[in-house]
Amino acid sequence: MRLPAKVAVITGAGSGIGRASALLFAREGACVTVADVDRVGGEATADEIRQGGGRATFVPTDVTHPPDVRALIAEAVRFGGAGRLDIAFNNAGISCVGAVDETGEDEWDRVIAVNVRGVYLGCRFAVEQMKAQGGGGCILNMSSSIAQTGLARRAAYAASKGAVLALTRSMQVDCAPHGIRVNAILPGTIFTPFVEGYLRRSFPGREEEALEAIRRRQLSGELGRPEDVAAAALYLASDEAGFVLGSGLVVDGGLTAGKA
Ligand SMILES: NC(=O)c1ccc[n+]([C@@H]2O[C@H](COP(=O)([O-])OP(=O)(O)OC[C@H]3O[C@@H](n4cnc5c(N)ncnc54)[C@H](O)[C@@H]3O)[C@@H](O)[C@H]2O)c1
């Protein structure tokens, strides 16, 4: 077990990377509070964990709504039964396609609200709790390889993920004296409902062709799987990563390393 008796909360855990992380964290011994705005997906993740013999509960949460996020952290602590929170994984996020002149204000605001305000709120209430319990703990924030390398027609999304990376590094400076580690994860293209939706919206009728172009831009020649990112999150959340502070861990099949 790599997370024995750790108390964890994961947002956006009703689907994709968040769900894979919740399942893996629970298998490694963590008590997992699953948060998502999607009740069906969130309940399904928690059910799957319980059926596998793990400990999980689902808390319906909109990460943009402060009372929801405050209540989520309190519920994770209560459910964990140890008076503490060890791991907060701020994973929930939404995509947005468009160059800057194609992005309307409402779309911009929505992406920044979920991807940046949502992460800020998760961090804020997790840090409050971790300080109140006498320090210690680990925060993971979901950024993206797009924070480091431009991609066509992702203006708002790229801005949101760059903000998450900068927030993570800055937070780490403030959190280090309290024994709290804060790290970001920068995935490349991972095959989840998020990417399927992007392909459908951006390349109607040409999804397979677009998928092939994505495969070609990754040195791995393949898209990542949610489990690839969950494994990186597990490492960062575990005590093995005790000396890893304020990092942005790239999990991108070589996308940002170079071109073939
Ligand atoms: N899939 C990729 O290629 C990729 C690459 C880099 C980064 N990411 C990031 O990883 C994270 C997870 O992505 P995924 O691919 O698993 O997506 P996904 O769409 O499969 O899952 C995202 C989950 O977040 C939830 N969510 C959305 N808005 C929410 C809100 N306001 N409050 C609570 N939950 C909300 C959704 O209901 C969904 O269950 C996102 O932050 C995404 O930006 C994904």
The ligand as a Tripos MOL2 file, in Angstrom:
@<TRIPOS>MOLECULE
LIG
   44    48     1     0     0
SMALL
NO_CHARGES

@<TRIPOS>ATOM
      1 N1         -7.8630   14.5930  -21.1120 N.am      1 LIG1
      2 C1         -6.8180   15.3260  -21.4130 C.2       1 LIG1
      3 O1         -6.2420   15.2020  -22.5070 O.2       1 LIG1
      4 C2         -6.2660   16.3190  -20.4400 C.ar      1 LIG1
      5 C3         -5.0100   16.8750  -20.6920 C.ar      1 LIG1
      6 C4         -4.4850   17.7920  -19.7950 C.ar      1 LIG1
      7 C5         -5.2060   18.1660  -18.6690 C.ar      1 LIG1
      8 N2         -6.4300   17.6170  -18.4740 N.ar      1 LIG1
      9 C6         -7.1590   18.0470  -17.2850 C.3       1 LIG1
     10 O2         -7.4530   16.9380  -16.4670 O.3       1 LIG1
     11 C7         -8.6460   17.1940  -15.7310 C.3       1 LIG1
     12 C8         -9.5960   16.0330  -15.8920 C.3       1 LIG1
     13 O3         -9.8590   15.8830  -17.2680 O.3       1 LIG1
     14 P1        -10.5140   14.5680  -17.8880 P.3       1 LIG1
     15 O4         -9.8980   14.4110  -19.2270 O.co2     1 LIG1
     16 O5        -10.4980   13.4690  -16.9210 O.co2     1 LIG1
     17 O6        -12.0030   15.1520  -18.1200 O.3       1 LIG1
     18 P2        -13.4490   14.5160  -17.9070 P.3       1 LIG1
     19 O7        -14.3670   15.4370  -18.6490 O.co2     1 LIG1
     20 O8        -13.4590   13.0650  -18.2200 O.co2     1 LIG1
     21 O9        -13.6640   14.7120  -16.3410 O.3       1 LIG1
     22 C9        -13.7940   15.9890  -15.7560 C.3       1 LIG1
     23 C10       -14.7640   15.9020  -14.5980 C.3       1 LIG1
     24 O10       -14.8380   17.2040  -13.9870 O.3       1 LIG1
     25 C11       -16.1950   17.4210  -13.6450 C.3       1 LIG1
     26 N3        -16.4880   18.8470  -13.5270 N.ar      1 LIG1
     27 C12       -16.6170   19.7670  -14.5220 C.ar      1 LIG1
     28 N4        -16.9720   20.9370  -14.0230 N.ar      1 LIG1
     29 C13       -17.0650   20.7950  -12.6790 C.ar      1 LIG1
     30 C14       -17.4180   21.6590  -11.6050 C.ar      1 LIG1
     31 N5        -17.7450   22.9480  -11.8240 N.pl3     1 LIG1
     32 N6        -17.4090   21.1540  -10.3580 N.ar      1 LIG1
     33 C15       -17.0940   19.8550  -10.1320 C.ar      1 LIG1
     34 N7        -16.7840   18.9870  -11.1030 N.ar      1 LIG1
     35 C16       -16.7690   19.4560  -12.3650 C.ar      1 LIG1
     36 C17       -16.9920   16.7820  -14.7720 C.3       1 LIG1
     37 O11       -18.3400   16.5180  -14.3950 O.3       1 LIG1
     38 C18       -16.1840   15.5080  -15.0170 C.3       1 LIG1
     39 O12       -16.6570   14.4310  -14.2600 O.3       1 LIG1
     40 C19        -9.1840   18.5340  -16.2550 C.3       1 LIG1
     41 O13        -8.7760   19.5700  -15.3770 O.3       1 LIG1
     42 C20        -8.4880   18.6980  -17.5850 C.3       1 LIG1
     43 O14        -8.3450   20.0350  -17.9620 O.3       1 LIG1
     44 C21        -6.9790   16.7010  -19.3050 C.ar      1 LIG1
@<TRIPOS>BOND
     1     1     2 1
     2     2     3 2
     3     2     4 1
     4     4     5 ar
     5     4    44 ar
     6     5     6 ar
     7     6     7 ar
     8     7     8 ar
     9     8     9 1
    10     8    44 ar
    11     9    10 1
    12     9    42 1
    13    10    11 1
    14    11    12 1
    15    11    40 1
    16    12    13 1
    17    13    14 1
    18    14    15 2
    19    14    16 1
    20    14    17 1
    21    17    18 1
    22    18    19 2
    23    18    20 1
    24    18    21 1
    25    21    22 1
    26    22    23 1
    27    23    24 1
    28    23    38 1
    29    24    25 1
    30    25    26 1
    31    25    36 1
    32    26    27 ar
    33    26    35 ar
    34    27    28 ar
    35    28    29 ar
    36    29    30 ar
    37    29    35 ar
    38    30    31 1
    39    30    32 ar
    40    32    33 ar
    41    33    34 ar
    42    34    35 ar
    43    36    37 1
    44    36    38 1
    45    38    39 1
    46    40    41 1
    47    40    42 1
    48    42    43 1
@<TRIPOS>SUBSTRUCTURE
     1 LIG1         1 GROUP 0 **** ****
